[in-house]
Amino acid sequence: MLTEENKKMAILKEAEVDKGRVSKAEALIMTPLSALWRTSVEVCDIYAMRRWLSGESTIDVAFITNMRDDIDRTRFLGTYRPKSGHFTGPHFVLNGDILGRTIALDVTAKDLATEEGRQKARIHFISAVTFAQKKGAKVCLLAAGTKHLFDNEVYGNGYILKTLFPNMIFTLGDNGTSLLLVKETLRALKKAKLKPEESIIAILGAYGLLGEMNIKILLKRGYSLIGVGRNQAKNKAIEEKYGIRTCAELEQVGKVDAVIACTHGDSVCITADNLHLLRKPDKKLLVIDVAEPSNFKKAEYNQVKKLVVRQDAGNAYNPGLAYILGPISYKLFRLSQGVQFGCFAESMSLFSALRRGEDLTKIDLFEVSMSAMKIVQRFFREDGYVIPSPRSHGKLVKSFNLNL
């Protein structure tokens, strides 16, 4: 039987994990284990080995990403630091013949919060693309925080990448993620019996690509929306464009029926302490969390899970998708069998479409649009991608009943 003190210690420990903190001892222990995993993935990738022996490309799609936190850094590297600034992460195989490979930069989401960290990441990113191209990659994903490395006026919304690598298809993967998020959101709202005429939904990160697309879709369905984001100027632009109320802090939102979390910014993260600001007293709050790292972190959620129905979102399932080393790899990635991030799925389908002779140059893969989402939806159907069963921090969501 756990004492109250032990329970508190367990919660505090889990909270430290959620923040990405690990001890030096853990990092030292993981150094040889992570090296063994990286070597084993390379050796056991018989698909890439077969291609290499026949002189063909060993990578079709490169998923270039930062690490989420120091947990990722410890799990995949230990104390090792790659001189190139990047390393190979999980390998994917779709339907036995499309090879995807994660190339992770030795930077975390926290590092990307500084200009120094972003500049370091840009250098490592170019190096990673060069590496992937030499291995034969034709499609390259700017995953997680890397999607913002080349999106300002200096870098021309990816123009510099397209100039440096004219034969590479670059994508942010957000059309695929948006498509999956919308489908999962509509499914969750239906299961939770939240009708448009009587429901209020808060969208955290409303002016981002994912947030704005959800605003468009849910407004058409008749839902009342509240946009939340730290940037007041962007909030005002959303207000003027869509006629919805916006605010900068959770304290200003008021009571809502559901939250769609498209950002993990500290000022708009749901916690056990601030849940009461959003939840109606007589109902559970529905939280659809597409943020990576999660907005509503596991340790916080576990303290109040009787008051919430939470779902991870933006992922894709494909029965033909395999991870090299199976459960060892997908659990390291904090996912489950046959499931990958929506942006990864889009990238795999883009390569599949490219191989079929589709003209991808007509699609703006650095923007989210209804037209692009429809094209990606068609690609997903061709390759067998669907939304996965609803899960929260890896566990199956058994009920969407919001009654207490």
N, C-alpha and C positions, 0 to 999 in steps of 0.2 A: 504493500500500500504506500503510495506516494504521500509524504507529508506536505502541508501547505508551503513550507519553506522550499522543499525540493521542487514543487510545481513552479514556484516563482523563479527558481534558479534555471529551470528548464526553459521557461518562457524567455528569460533574459538571454540565455545562450542562443536560442533560436532567433531572437531579435538581432543579435550580433551577426549571425549567419546571413539574415536578410539584408543587413547593411554591407555585406561583402567583406566582413572582417575575419581574418584567420590568424592563428598564432604562427610564430616562427617555427615551432616544433612541427605543426601540421605541414607547413611548406617543406621542411626538410624530409619528412616522412614521404611526402608525395613526389619528391624529385625523382627517385629511381622508378617509382610506380608509373608516373606520367611518361617517363622516357620509354618504359616497357610498352605502355599503351600506344604511343606514337609509332614505335618501331613495329609493333604487332599489326597495326592498321595497314602500314605500308606492305608488310610481308604477306598478310592475309587477303589483300585486295587482288584476288585472282583475275578479276575483270580488267583492271589496269595492267596487271602483269601480262595477260594474254595480248593486250593491245601493244604493249611495249615490245614484246618478242616479235610481233609482226610489223613493227615500225610505224604503228599508228599513234594517234594522239591518246594520251592517258588521262586527260581532263577535257570534258565537253563544256562544263559549266563551273565557274568559280564563284563561290560565295565569300566575298571579302568583308570581314566584319571586325569590329572591336570586340573585346571581351566585356561582359556585363559588369564584372566586379572582381575583387581579389579571390573570390571563391573559384571563379572560372580560371583565373591565373594560376591558382594553386593546383586545381584539378588537372589542368592540361600541361603545366610547366613545372610546378614545384618552385624551386629557386633558380631554375635555368632561365636564361635570357638569350633568345636567338639573336645573333649578330645581324641578321638580315632585317630584324624588326618584325618578322612575321613567322608563322609556323603552320603546318598542316593540322587541321582539326578533323572532325568526323567526315568519312567518305560515304556518299550515297550512290545507290544504283537504282535506276527506274526501269522497270520492265526488262531487266537483264542487259540493257544495251545503251543507256544514257548515264554517263558518269559525272557526278557532281562532287565537288570537293570544297570543304570549308578551308579558307585561308584566313587565319585570325591574326590581327595586328597585336603587337605587344603593348596595347593601350586599353584602358578601361573607360567606361562611360564617364567616370569621375575625371579622368585625364582630359577628356574631350570638352570639359567645362572651361578650360583655359585656352587662350590663344596659343601658348607654347605647346600644349598637348595636341591641339588641332594641327599645328604646323608639322609636328613630329609625325602625326598620323598620316598627313598628306604624303610625306616622303616615303613612309612605309607602304602606303597604299600603291603608289606608282611602282615600287619595287615588287609588290605582290602581283600586280597586273602583268608586269614584265615576266615574272616567273610563270604565271598561269598561261600566258600566251605562248611561251616556249614549249609548254606541255601540250599545246594544241587547243586551248579553250577558245570558244567562239562567243560565249555569253558571260558577262561579268555582272554580278549583283553588288550594289553598294548597300550593304546590310546594316541594320541597327543605326548607330550614330554616324557611320561613315557616309550616310546619304546626305548629310549636311556639310560635308567637307568641301564640296565643289559647287554649292548651289547659290553663291552670291554673285554680285556684279563683277567681281575680280575674275572668277572662274567660269562665268558665262553659263550657269546652270548645266554643267557637265561638258561645256564646249571644249575645255582644255583636254579632257580625257579623250573625247572623240577625235581631237586633232592629233594627240600623241599616239592613239591606237585606232586608226581609221577602220580596221577590219574587225573590231570587237563591237558586239552589241552590249551597251550598258543599260542597266535598268535599276530603278529604286525598288521595284517589286511592290510598290504601294497600290497598284491597280488590283493585283491579286489579293493582297491583304485586305483592301477595302471591300472587295467582292465577298470574301469569306466572312469578314466582320459584319457586313450588312445582313448576309444570310443567317449568321448565328444570332444576331441581334433580333431579327424578325422572328426567328424560331423561339428564342427565349421570351420575348414579349408575349407571343401567342401562348406558350406553355404556362406563363405566369398570369395569363388572363388579364393583361394590362391593355385595355381598350383605348384607342386614340382620344376619344371624346372625354375621357375622365382620368387621363394619366399625364404626369409631368416628368420629363426626363432631363437630367443634367448631363452635359457633354464636357468632360474635362479635356482641355486641349482643343477647344472648338475651332481655332483658326489654323490648326495643322491640316495636312492633307487628309488624314483619316477622319478627323473631327468634322471638317467641312463637308465631306462626302456624306457622312451620317446625317448632318443637318439637312442636306438636300433631300435625302431619301425619307427621313422621318417627317419632315414638314409636308411632303406630298401625301404621307399616310394620315396626316391630321393631328399628330402629336404636338403638345405644348413643350417647348424646349427652352433650356437655359444654358448659355455658353459660359464656360469658365476658363480663364487663362490669365497669366501674370502680366502680359503685355496689353496695356490699356489702349494703345493706338490700334492694335490689331482687333481688340475686342470691339472697339467703336466701328471699325470697318465691317465686322460681322453683323453688328446691330443694324447698320445702314443697308447692308446687302440683303439680309434675310428677315429683318423686322422682329428679331428675338431679343430678349433681355440678356445681358452679359454681366459678369462680375469677375473680380480679380482674386477673390478669396472664398474658401468654402463657407466661412462664417456669413457670407452675404447671399448664399444660394437659397436657403429656406428648405422646407420639407418637400421631398420629391419621391416618386415611386421607383425610379431606376436611375442608375448612373452608368454612363459609358466612359470608361477611362482610357483616353488615347495618349496620355502622357504620364510620366513618373516624376515630374518636378516636385520637389519637397513641399512647396507651399500649397499644392493641390492634391496631396496624397491622403487617401482615406486611412484613418487609424481607429483603434479601439476607443480612443478618447474623443474623437470628433464625429464619430458615426451618428451620434444623437442629433447633430446639426442638420443632417440630411434625411434621416429615417422618420417616417410617420410613426407616432407612438403605438398604434395598433397593428402595424404591419412590419414584415421583414422588408429590407431594402434589396432590390435586385441590382447587382453590380456585374457589369460585363467589362472585363479587364483585358485590353489588348496591349497595354504598355509592356515594354521589355527593357529593364527589369520591371516586375509587376508594380502597379500603383498601390494596390491593396495587398500588402505583403503578408506572407504566410503566418508569421508570428502575431501580427495584428489581427488578422482574420480569425485565427484559432481562439482568440480571447472572446470574440463576439459572434462566433459562427451560428449560434442559435437565432441571431437577429438578422441574418443575411443569407441571401442565395447568391453565391458568387460563381462566375464562370470565366475561365481563360478563353480568349478569342483570337481570331486572326490566323489560326493554324489550319493546315490541310491534311486530309487523310487519303492515302492511296494504298490499296492492297498490293500493288506491284512495287512499292517502295521498300528498299532494304538498306539497312546500315551495315557497313563492314564491322564485324565483331558484335553485331546485334545489340542485345540489352546493355552490354557494357558501354557501348557508344551512345545510344539514345538516352540512357539514364544520366550519363555525364552531361548531356545536352539538356537535361531536365525535361525530356519529352517521353513519348511512349511509342510502341511499335507501329510503324506505318505512318507516323505523324511527323510533319516538318513545318517550319514556319511558312506562312503564306507567301512571303516574298521569295523564299527558296523554291516553293512550288511553281510560282510564276516563272522564275528563271529556267527551271527544268522544262516547262512547257514551251517557253520561247525557243529553246534549242530544238525541241521536238518539231515545232512549227517551222523553224528555219530549215531543218533537214527535209521537211515535206515540200519545201519550195515557197513558203509564205514570205511575202515582202514585209519585213518588220520595220523598214525605214519610214513607213507612213504613220507609225504610231509614236507619239511623244511619250516615251517611257520615263520621263522626268516629271510628268504631271499626272494627276488623277482626273479622269473624265469618264462620263457615262459611256462614250463611244469606245474608249480603250478597255473599260471593264467588260463590255459586251464581247470584245474580241478575245480577251483573256478567258472569259467564261466559256467561249467556244473551244479554246485551246485546252482548258481544264477537262471539258467533256471528252475530247479526243484522247486524253491521256489517263482518264479515270480518276481525277481528283474530285473529292467531295468534302463537305465539312465533317469534322470528326464528332464522335459522341461528346456531349458536354462534360467538361472536366474542370475542377478547381484545384490548382496546384497539384495536378496529376491524378486526383481522385475523381471518380465518376460522380457527377451531380445526379442524384437519384430523384429529386423532386424540385419543381419550381413553384410549389405552393407557398404563397407569401403570407398566409394567415398564421398568426402566432398561436 
